[in-house]
C-alpha cells in the first residue's frame, strides 16, 4: 500500500497530470481561504517577530557585499545603457506631472532655499566671490585711471609708499576686507533668500525643468559613464548597503516596520484571505501560471536525481508503519 501510494503521488506530480493537480489544489486552497480572515490566521505580533528576525536580527552572510559589488560593475557595463534614453523610461506627461508636484511643494522649497542661503557653505562661497571681485576691480585700477592725466603715477607712488611704510599693511587690508564682506553677506542672507525665491517662482521652475528635459531626453544613459565610473557605482552600492546595515538596528527602522504591519491589520484584519489576495492583485491564474513556470522543472530535476520518491516516502511511510494502520489491517478495517 505504501509503494502504491508513493507511485500515485509521483504520477499526480508528473506531466501532464501536474497542471490538473495544481489547479485542483489552488481552487481548494482559495475556497478555504474565503472562510479564513487575516486576523484569525495570523497575529500582528507574529508578523512583527518574523519581520524583526529577517529585517533586523539576521546578519547577512559575507558573500553579499561581494555579490553587490559584482552586480554593480555588471550593471555599469551593461550595453542596455547604450540604447536607452530618459525618454524611453519616462513619458513626457509623467515628467510634467512630477514637475508640477514638485512645484506645489512651495513651503519645502522656501525652507530649503532659506536654509541653503544661511548655511556656512553659501556664506563662504559668496564671501570668496565678492572678495575676489573687489580685489580684481582694484587690481585693474591702472586701466580705469588710464584716461586721467597723472592718476596712474599717483596710484603707483601710493602703493610703493604703503609697502615701504608698513610691509604687512596690504595683507591686513585684505583680511579686514574679507571680514567686512563676510559680515555683509551674513547680514544680507535673508534678503538674498527672498530675492532667490522671487525669481525661483513656479513658472521659472517649470521652464528650467522643461529645458533640462529637452536637453537630455534623447541622450543615451551611457553618457553618465563619463562622470560615474564602475568604481563609483560599486562604492555607492557598498555605501548604501553599509548604511542599511546601520539603519536596520535603529528604533526608527523597527518602528516603521511595526507601523506598516499595524496598518495592514487595521485595513485588512477582518478581510478574508481570498479578498486580500485580490486586493493586492494576486489572481488564481497568476498563482497557477507561476506554479507551472517552476514546478515542472523542479519535479523533473528531483526525478532525474532520484530524490522525488524518497521525499514522498518520508511523508507517507511513518503513517503506514504506525500502530493505527497496523490495527486497521489487523482488524480488517
Buried (B, 14 or more C-beta within 10 A) or exposed (E): EEEEBBEEBBEBBBEEEBBEBBBEBBEEEBEEBEEBBBEEEBEBEEBBEEBBEEEEEEEEEEEEBEEBBEEBBEBBEEEEBEEBBBBEEBEEEEBBEEBEEEBEEEEEBBEEBBEEBBEEEBBEEBBBEBBEEBEEEEEEBEEEBEEEEEBBEEBEEEEEEEEEEEEEEEEEEEEEBBEBBBEEBBEEBEEBBBEBBEEBEEEEBBEEBBEEBEEEBEEBBBEEBEEEEBEEBBEEBBEEBEEEEEEBEEEEBBEEBBEEBBEBBEEBBEBBBBBBBBEEEEEBEEBBEEBBEEBBEEBEEBBEEEEBBEEBBEEBBEEBEEEEBEEEEEEEE
